[in-house]
């Protein structure tokens, strides 16, 4: 009989195992990983640097970055928040440092540092890691849980922590069927927008530090950096919109329209006023060579092309309608999208175990004492910037704390 079996060799699974073994070194702990590699998502995250968390130290503000999980996460973050994450890794010899945008990385700028720390933390005389060990079924019993592996092997454990990650197909929850959990069907989150017959493709690589992206026929919009790519649009504003609109976009079968406001700090009336004022004061200047707003030159030239202003050699020739069309394009350029592209191989799903069935204080199943959940297997997901890892660390801590308490 094991003290703890962890299903999933990812961030949450290793963190929980490390925490249990740190507090109870002689506990018998097993991590089951269905593939031949562990912590693979940690390894590739943040472009190989691992965005460990985000510099947001107030739980009430932190939960605002989670489309799913708010307000359930508030109790979780009150137990273990960003400051605790920094201390936890520092205890393992890893210094986490912030960047200007609030993202936090290991000082080495290498994700392998986090991989090594998690693996070094999960050590003990009765600890073992079993690779290629997919779980076929978990069944509750009078003394704990019986785990049947695909290999035919059977394990028994007092506690089970499910940290198997997201499951885009939903098949990743099949081994829990004996428990009758409510599963929120998983759908992709955190993706970039693919634009049909991309009319701005030649501008790929162009970025704007602040633009507002709005999902048409909805109330969803976000302001932040926007990047033009060869397939469409990306950047923090787009990714945040994809996260909060994940389920709506899935319902629309990823055929949708969105608009971009390139000058969110100015009203339509103010943009038009400045254009007319410049036209009046500079009648002999070429419209497409006039830098009126703090925008990339290529973007303004594209607006001039689409509005028809670039057809004129000077502002004196351009009429009122062309100026109004340029205003419209600057304030609401609508693009038609079809499909999505995963952001930097960072697979995040919206969906998982319904949070109504899980106690936030312990991340334990309300109906099955000894069965715990942590990480993306729960119906919890955050926007890009280290928030998904923070949810993994925090839920793993809540679960491991309760496990340690019961083992004592």
HELIX and SHEET records of a PDB file:
HELIX    1   1 UNK A   11  UNK A   23  1                                  13    
HELIX    2   2 UNK A   40  UNK A   48  1                                   9    
HELIX    3   3 UNK A   59  UNK A   62  1                                   4    
HELIX    4   4 UNK A   63  UNK A   65  5                                   3    
HELIX    5   5 UNK A   72  UNK A   79  1                                   8    
HELIX    6   6 UNK A   82  UNK A   91  1                                  10    
HELIX    7   7 UNK A  111  UNK A  121  1                                  11    
HELIX    8   8 UNK A  171  UNK A  179  5                                   9    
HELIX    9   9 UNK A  201  UNK A  203  5                                   3    
HELIX   10  10 UNK A  236  UNK A  244  1                                   9    
HELIX   11  11 UNK A  246  UNK A  251  1                                   6    
HELIX   12  12 UNK A  268  UNK A  281  1                                  14    
HELIX   13  13 UNK A  287  UNK A  289  5                                   3    
HELIX   14  14 UNK A  297  UNK A  307  1                                  11    
HELIX   15  15 UNK A  309  UNK A  311  5                                   3    
HELIX   16  16 UNK A  320  UNK A  331  1                                  12    
HELIX   17  17 UNK A  355  UNK A  357  5                                   3    
HELIX   18  18 UNK A  375  UNK A  377  5                                   3    
HELIX   19  19 UNK A  387  UNK A  407  1                                  21    
SHEET    1   A 6 UNK A 127  UNK A 130  0                                        
SHEET    2   A 6 UNK A  29  UNK A  32  1                                        
SHEET    3   A 6 UNK A   2  UNK A   7  1                                        
SHEET    4   A 6 UNK A 154  UNK A 162  1                                        
SHEET    5   A 6 UNK A 145  UNK A 149 -1                                        
SHEET    6   A 6 UNK A 135  UNK A 140 -1                                        
SHEET    1   B 5 UNK A 127  UNK A 130  0                                        
SHEET    2   B 5 UNK A  29  UNK A  32  1                                        
SHEET    3   B 5 UNK A   2  UNK A   7  1                                        
SHEET    4   B 5 UNK A 154  UNK A 162  1                                        
SHEET    5   B 5 UNK A 371  UNK A 373  1                                        
SHEET    1   C 3 UNK A  51  UNK A  54  0                                        
SHEET    2   C 3 UNK A 103  UNK A 106 -1                                        
SHEET    3   C 3 UNK A  96  UNK A  98 -1                                        
SHEET    1   D 2 UNK A 183  UNK A 189  0                                        
SHEET    2   D 2 UNK A 348  UNK A 353 -1                                        
SHEET    1   E 7 UNK A 191  UNK A 195  0                                        
SHEET    2   E 7 UNK A 232  UNK A 234 -1                                        
SHEET    3   E 7 UNK A 221  UNK A 228 -1                                        
SHEET    4   E 7 UNK A 207  UNK A 215 -1                                        
SHEET    5   E 7 UNK A 255  UNK A 261 -1                                        
SHEET    6   E 7 UNK A 333  UNK A 342 -1                                        
SHEET    7   E 7 UNK A 191  UNK A 195 -1                                        
SHEET    1   F 2 UNK A 358  UNK A 359  0                                        
SHEET    2   F 2 UNK A 364  UNK A 365 -1                                        
END                                                                             
